[in-house]
Amino acid sequence: MGRILKINLQFALFCSLLTLIVMLGFLGGFGITMGAHRLFTHRAFKATTPTRRILMILFIMNGQNSLWEWARDHRQHHKYSDTDADPHNAHRGFFFSHVGWLLSRKHPKVIQYGKKINMSDFEADSWIMFQKKYFIPIYLVVSIFIPCIFPILLWNEDPIVSLLVCFIGKTAVVLNITWSVNSFSHLHGTKPYDKSILPAQNEFVSFIAGGEGYHNYHHVYPWDYRTAELGSNYNLTAKLIDYCAKKGWVYDLKVPTEESIRNRVRKTGDNSHEKYGDITKYT
């Protein structure tokens, strides 16, 4: 009987740890997809001050550089997509666009053109600049100490296990999901909006990244808060933004007109669009 109780207790603690890492992953993920990406980088919608601060804190949980640097790299990626000035140029191969760009010396053009990216909106935000200046200590507290201390305090988890799961494990998963947008979504998928570019519609990436895999659309309309047109399939981030809009926490959500989308599909798409794919009916 005692052995059974011990096994049940161990299983309960394992489930608690698993639940915590999933929760941390989701919260941190929305800090990237809704916060760093759609709100701060692309200004696809506006948010109240408390909402902005919460999203910024959730982003910090991931340890993906300062918000300023993350947004600068992403704006540069859009402006010079898949050229030598793109920090993770997909023409250099899958590994490079996934993680290799962080392991190798930057191309001279990445450095040269990175200095030209307009970051004045970020530099006008004292919270963002504070996080940029004190990135390391803030990262140590928000991304490592706080997530790891909860299991230790709540159910006396082994500190090493807590560190391995709540920091190293969680960070590895979230990083690879983020990188998959740069790699898988630039190499595999359909191109219903612009067949001349590498970014593609990738359902798998959309599923694991909260709707971030509709990348062909996103590179044509980077300012659409949904990052997708036909959009709610796997797009948990868009659903969260819609919910926050109903609550009044976000507003001024940007979307293109249907006519604009239809014309773009007809002009540059690869004829794979679900609604406008049959180009012949418009000619």
C-alpha positions in Angstrom: 0.0 0.0 0.0 2.8 2.4 0.9 4.5 1.6 -2.4 1.3 2.4 -4.3 0.9 5.7 -2.5 4.5 6.6 -3.2 4.1 5.9 -6.9 0.9 7.9 -7.0 2.6 10.8 -5.2 5.5 10.7 -7.7 3.0 10.6 -10.6 1.1 13.6 -9.2 4.4 15.5 -8.8 5.4 14.6 -12.3 2.0 15.9 -13.6 2.4 19.1 -11.6 5.8 19.6 -13.2 4.5 18.8 -16.6 1.5 21.2 -16.2 3.9 24.0 -15.0 6.2 23.7 -18.0 3.2 23.7 -20.4 1.8 26.7 -18.7 5.2 28.5 -18.8 5.6 27.6 -22.4 2.2 28.9 -23.4 2.6 32.1 -21.4 6.0 32.8 -22.7 4.9 31.8 -26.2 2.1 34.4 -26.2 4.7 36.9 -25.0 6.5 36.3 -28.3 3.6 35.8 -30.8 1.2 38.4 -29.4 3.7 40.7 -27.7 7.1 40.9 -29.3 5.9 40.0 -32.8 2.4 41.3 -33.6 2.2 44.2 -31.1 5.6 45.6 -30.6 7.4 44.8 -33.9 4.6 45.1 -36.4 2.2 47.5 -34.6 -0.7 45.3 -35.8 -2.9 46.6 -33.0 -2.7 48.8 -30.0 -2.9 47.8 -26.3 -3.5 49.5 -23.0 -0.5 50.2 -20.9 -1.1 47.3 -18.4 -1.5 44.9 -21.4 1.8 46.1 -22.9 3.6 45.6 -19.7 2.2 42.1 -19.1 3.1 41.0 -22.7 6.6 42.4 -22.2 7.1 40.4 -19.0 5.8 37.3 -20.7 8.3 37.9 -23.5 11.2 38.2 -21.0 10.4 34.7 -19.7 11.8 33.2 -22.9 15.3 34.8 -22.7 15.3 35.6 -26.4 17.5 38.7 -26.1 16.1 42.1 -25.2 12.8 43.1 -26.8 14.6 45.9 -28.6 17.0 43.5 -30.2 14.4 40.9 -31.0 12.2 43.5 -32.8 15.2 45.0 -34.6 16.2 41.6 -36.0 12.7 40.8 -37.1 12.1 44.2 -38.8 15.4 43.7 -40.6 14.3 40.2 -41.6 11.1 41.6 -43.2 12.8 44.5 -44.9 15.6 42.4 -46.4 14.0 39.0 -46.4 16.3 36.1 -47.5 19.1 38.3 -48.7 22.6 38.7 -47.2 21.1 41.5 -45.0 18.6 39.1 -43.4 19.9 37.9 -40.1 18.6 34.3 -40.8 18.7 34.2 -44.6 16.9 31.0 -45.6 19.0 30.8 -48.9 21.9 29.7 -46.7 20.1 26.5 -45.8 17.8 25.0 -43.2 20.3 24.7 -40.4 21.5 28.3 -40.8 17.9 29.8 -40.8 16.9 27.6 -37.8 19.8 28.1 -35.4 23.1 28.5 -37.3 22.6 32.3 -37.7 23.0 32.5 -33.9 26.1 30.4 -33.9 28.1 32.1 -36.6 29.5 35.5 -37.3 27.0 38.0 -38.7 27.3 38.8 -42.4 28.7 42.3 -42.9 25.5 43.4 -44.6 23.5 42.3 -41.5 25.5 44.6 -39.4 25.5 47.4 -42.0 21.8 47.4 -42.7 20.8 46.6 -39.1 22.0 50.1 -38.1 19.5 51.6 -40.5 16.4 49.9 -39.0 14.1 52.6 -37.5 13.7 51.8 -33.8 12.5 55.2 -32.6 9.2 53.9 -31.3 11.1 51.5 -29.1 13.5 54.1 -27.9 10.6 56.3 -26.8 9.4 53.6 -24.4 11.3 53.8 -21.1 10.3 50.2 -20.1 11.7 48.7 -23.3 14.9 50.6 -22.9 15.2 49.7 -19.3 14.9 46.0 -20.2 17.5 46.5 -23.0 20.0 48.1 -20.5 19.5 45.5 -17.7 18.7 42.5 -19.8 21.0 40.0 -18.0 19.8 40.6 -14.4 16.1 40.8 -15.5 16.6 37.6 -17.5 18.1 35.8 -14.5 15.2 36.7 -12.3 12.2 36.4 -14.7 13.3 33.5 -16.9 15.3 31.4 -14.5 14.8 32.1 -10.8 11.0 32.6 -10.6 10.0 29.6 -12.8 12.4 27.3 -11.1 11.6 28.4 -7.5 7.9 27.5 -7.7 8.3 23.7 -7.8 10.9 23.9 -5.1 8.6 25.9 -2.8 5.3 24.3 -3.6 6.2 20.6 -3.5 9.8 20.4 -2.5 11.0 19.5 -6.0 14.7 18.8 -6.4 16.4 22.0 -7.5 18.3 20.2 -10.3 15.1 18.7 -11.7 13.4 22.1 -11.5 16.2 23.8 -13.4 16.3 21.1 -16.0 12.6 21.2 -16.6 11.4 24.7 -15.9 14.4 26.5 -17.5 16.5 24.3 -19.8 13.6 22.1 -21.0 11.1 24.9 -21.4 13.7 27.2 -23.1 14.8 24.5 -25.6 11.2 23.8 -26.6 10.2 27.5 -27.0 13.4 28.4 -28.9 13.0 25.6 -31.4 9.3 26.5 -32.0 10.3 30.1 -32.6 13.2 29.1 -34.9 10.8 26.8 -36.9 9.1 29.9 -38.2 12.4 31.0 -39.7 13.4 27.6 -41.1 10.4 25.3 -41.9 8.1 28.2 -42.9 10.7 29.6 -45.3 11.4 26.2 -47.0 8.2 24.2 -47.0 4.5 25.0 -47.9 2.2 26.7 -50.4 2.5 30.3 -51.6 -1.0 31.5 -52.4 -0.2 35.2 -51.9 3.3 35.6 -53.4 5.0 32.7 -55.2 8.2 34.8 -55.8 9.3 34.7 -52.1 10.5 31.9 -49.9 8.1 32.3 -47.0 5.3 29.7 -47.2 2.1 28.6 -45.5 3.1 25.8 -43.1 0.3 24.2 -41.1 2.6 22.3 -38.8 4.4 25.5 -37.7 1.1 27.2 -37.3 0.0 24.4 -35.0 3.0 24.4 -32.7 3.5 28.2 -32.8 0.1 29.6 -32.1 -0.7 30.6 -35.7 2.7 31.9 -36.8 3.2 29.5 -39.7 1.0 31.3 -42.3 4.2 32.9 -43.4 3.5 33.6 -47.1 0.6 35.7 -46.0 2.5 37.3 -43.2 5.3 38.5 -45.4 2.7 40.1 -47.8 0.6 41.7 -45.0 3.0 41.9 -42.0 0.7 44.4 -40.3 -2.4 42.1 -40.1 -2.9 41.2 -36.5 -4.0 37.7 -37.5 -0.9 36.9 -39.5 -3.3 34.9 -41.6 -6.4 35.5 -43.8 -8.5 32.3 -43.6 -7.5 32.3 -40.4 -8.3 30.8 -37.2 -7.0 27.3 -37.9 -4.5 26.8 -35.1 -4.3 30.6 -34.7 -4.5 30.7 -30.9 -2.8 34.1 -30.9 -5.4 35.7 -33.1 -8.1 34.2 -30.8 -6.4 35.6 -27.8 -6.2 39.1 -29.4 -9.9 38.9 -30.4 -10.7 38.0 -26.8 -8.6 40.9 -25.4 -10.3 43.2 -27.9 -13.7 42.3 -26.5 -12.5 43.1 -23.0 -11.1 46.5 -24.2 -7.5 45.5 -23.4 -6.4 45.9 -27.1 -7.9 47.9 -29.9 -7.4 49.3 -33.5 -6.8 45.8 -34.9 -5.5 46.1 -38.4 -6.6 43.9 -41.3 -6.5 44.3 -45.1 -9.6 44.5 -47.3 -10.9 41.3 -49.0 -10.5 43.1 -52.3 -6.8 43.7 -51.6 -6.2 40.1 -50.7 -8.1 38.8 -53.8 -6.2 41.1 -56.1 -2.9 40.1 -54.6 -3.7 36.4 -54.9 -4.7 36.8 -58.6 -1.5 38.8 -59.3 1.3 36.9 -57.6 -0.1 33.7 -55.9 0.7 30.1 -56.9 -3.0 29.2 -57.4 -3.3 27.3 -54.2 -5.6 29.8 -52.4 -8.7 28.0 -50.9 -11.1 30.7 -52.1 -9.5 32.5 -55.0 -7.3 29.6 -56.2 -9.1 29.1 -59.5 -7.7 32.1 -61.3 -9.6 31.3 -64.5 -12.9 32.3 -63.1 -11.7 35.9 -62.8 -10.4 36.1 -66.4 
